[in-house]
């Protein structure tokens, strides 16, 4: 049983990107009164799904030697997409941060972060059990 299998790689990548999303959300909330500030969002779920692509259905097909391999390479080159949020109401000073929405998304992200930590702990617990029961 490998410690650094695909499941553990996916969980650690998810944890890293959820932390990054939390930092962006905190930055958005902190800049809610900054004139001209545009809320930033982070999407990593599609990139993670491509890296996890077990059945090969999400991978882009590179049938020519001049094609770029985008989405392949597993977890080594996994890149999230950070962009300015174009949704929402822009205030007269040009700021588009919706504090209530940011707080709700932050709470959801925190629950997913906590769930990911629990899954990592369970996985490590299973490995510990497997090592300990082989005496």
C-alpha positions in Angstrom: 0.0 0.0 0.0 1.5 3.3 -1.1 1.3 6.4 1.1 1.5 8.8 -1.8 -1.1 7.2 -4.1 -3.5 9.1 -6.3 -6.1 9.5 -3.5 -3.6 11.1 -1.2 -2.2 13.4 -4.0 -5.8 14.5 -4.8 -6.5 15.2 -1.1 -3.3 17.2 -0.5 -3.9 19.2 -3.7 -7.4 19.9 -2.7 -6.3 21.0 0.7 -3.6 23.3 -0.8 -6.1 24.9 -3.2 -8.8 25.3 -0.5 -6.3 27.1 1.6 -5.5 29.4 -1.3 -9.2 30.0 -1.9 -9.6 30.9 1.8 -6.8 33.5 1.5 -8.4 35.0 -1.6 -11.8 35.2 0.1 -10.2 36.8 3.2 -8.6 39.3 0.8 -11.9 40.0 -0.9 -13.6 40.7 2.5 -10.7 42.9 3.7 -11.0 45.0 0.5 -14.7 45.3 0.5 -14.4 49.1 1.0 -11.5 49.6 -1.3 -12.6 51.7 -4.3 -12.1 49.9 -7.6 -11.3 46.6 -6.1 -12.6 43.6 -8.0 -13.3 40.3 -6.1 -11.0 37.4 -7.1 -12.2 33.9 -7.4 -10.3 30.6 -7.6 -11.4 27.5 -9.6 -9.4 24.3 -9.2 -12.1 21.7 -9.3 -12.0 21.2 -13.1 -8.2 21.0 -13.0 -8.4 18.5 -10.2 -11.0 16.4 -12.0 -8.7 16.3 -15.1 -5.8 15.2 -12.9 -7.9 12.5 -11.3 -9.3 11.4 -14.7 -9.4 7.6 -13.9 -11.3 6.5 -17.0 -9.6 8.9 -19.4 -12.8 10.7 -20.4 -11.7 14.2 -19.4 -8.2 14.3 -20.9 -7.7 16.3 -24.1 -6.5 14.1 -26.9 -3.1 15.1 -28.2 -3.1 13.2 -31.5 -0.4 15.3 -33.2 3.2 15.9 -32.0 2.5 19.7 -32.2 -0.5 19.5 -29.8 0.1 20.8 -26.3 -0.8 18.4 -23.5 -3.1 20.5 -21.4 -4.6 18.8 -18.4 -2.3 15.9 -18.5 0.6 15.3 -16.2 -1.4 14.4 -13.1 -0.8 16.4 -10.0 2.7 17.7 -10.8 1.6 20.6 -13.0 -1.9 21.2 -11.5 -2.7 24.9 -11.8 -5.8 26.6 -10.5 -7.5 29.4 -12.3 -7.6 32.7 -10.5 -9.7 35.4 -12.1 -11.6 38.6 -11.3 -15.3 37.9 -10.6 -17.4 39.6 -13.2 -20.6 38.7 -11.5 -22.3 40.8 -8.8 -23.3 44.4 -8.4 -20.6 47.0 -8.9 -20.9 49.9 -6.4 -20.5 53.5 -7.5 -16.8 53.4 -6.4 -16.1 50.4 -8.7 -15.9 47.7 -6.0 -17.9 44.5 -6.7 -17.3 42.6 -3.4 -20.5 41.2 -1.9 -19.5 40.6 1.7 -22.4 38.3 2.5 -21.8 36.1 -0.5 -18.0 36.0 0.3 -18.8 34.9 3.9 -21.2 32.2 2.7 -18.6 30.9 0.2 -15.9 31.1 2.9 -18.1 29.0 5.3 -18.7 26.4 2.5 -15.0 26.3 1.7 -14.1 25.8 5.4 -16.5 22.8 5.6 -14.9 21.3 2.6 -11.4 22.0 4.0 -12.4 20.3 7.3 -13.8 17.3 5.4 -10.6 17.0 3.4 -8.5 17.0 6.6 -10.7 14.3 8.0 -10.3 12.2 4.9 -6.5 12.6 5.0 -6.6 11.5 8.7 -8.7 8.5 7.9 -6.4 7.5 5.1 -3.3 7.8 7.3 -5.2 5.9 10.1 -5.8 3.0 7.6 -2.1 3.0 6.7 -1.1 3.0 10.4 -3.5 0.1 11.0 -2.1 -1.8 8.1 1.4 -1.4 9.3 0.6 -2.2 12.9 -1.5 -5.3 12.1 1.4 -7.0 10.3 3.3 -7.9 13.5 
